[in-house]
């Protein structure tokens, strides 16, 4: 460029810089600044042959004066338009462009993000504005601002309906404008294993505390209630204890308060069975054992529940000891008495001593167990 050419380029660049300085970073002027930068771009231009040519050469060199005059007039019009756009923005008339439907998208907003089968799905369709020039200056809520957008990130809470809320803050005309938001989502338990139920095995035992887990899918434990004779709340979510009473069956009724405020109920029948008959034991050995008479004299008569899932403490309160050829001896307690020892003194090697009619109860209670299987002790 000649000195005059440099002067023209400098004048254009100064105009752009002055306009940017005047308008600043106010979002309502962003589109005006962008248009000025586009219309007064003085970068080199690539012609149709693919050659990069200086801006003034491309637009003015070799053109007749009438064409150049038209170009200068167009620039003057562009300047006037920029001024008018600024006035319109200041007067609020730019709202028409800002509110253009091309900047909006129809968004379906449901009341929550999970529903039960048969539940009413409620929500609304709203117009959401997507504008890169409109970014929040502050975000309060479960997330952070990324690339001008508030990105929500949180860990799902307890099972049931949860709330999510927060606030955007925008700056308009130097003032902070708060914009609150609120929504809901429903947390359901993540499946970790299959639910397998043997219908004929729904059994609880009388005389013991039967641990149970009761829950309602998609409903928090605090909104679930279970009722039945002998049923009490345990420790932990969904944990209960069942201590059945008389009868042959018990019905457990479960009621749940759903997130929409409605109630749902369910029930299940459990059979009540007594504790099975135990087996007698001498020195911890069931059914039959052998040893010296001296061992039997000091051994404890006990009872066990083989293949029973509950670890119960059993107490022997009495039994009958029978030595071949001798009268049966009735014993109170769980060890042989002097009468038993006298009868054992007459027993010989190979004799089988029978301990029967073993009376057993649950330790710490008055519950007596069914007839206990006898145990045989062979004298060695």
ABEGO torsion letter per residue (X at the ends): XBAAAAAAAAAAAAAAAAAAAAAEABAAAAAAAAAAAAAABABBBBBAAGBBBBAAAAAABGBBAAAAAAAAAAAAAAAAAAAAAAAAAAAGAAAAAAABAAABBBBBBBABABBBBGBBBBEBBBBBBBBAABBBABBBEBEBBBGGBBBBBBBBBBBEBBBBBEBBBBBBGGBBBBBBBBBBBBBBBBBABBBBBBAAABBBBBGBBBBBBBBBBGBBAAABBBBBBGBBBBBEBGBBBBBBBBEABBBBBBBBBBAAGBBBBBBBBBBBBBBBBBBBBBGGBBGBBBEBAAAAAABBBBBBBBGBABBBBBBBAEBBBBBBGBBBBBBBEABBBAAAAAAAAABBBGBBBBBBGBBBBBBGBABBBBBBBBBBBBBX
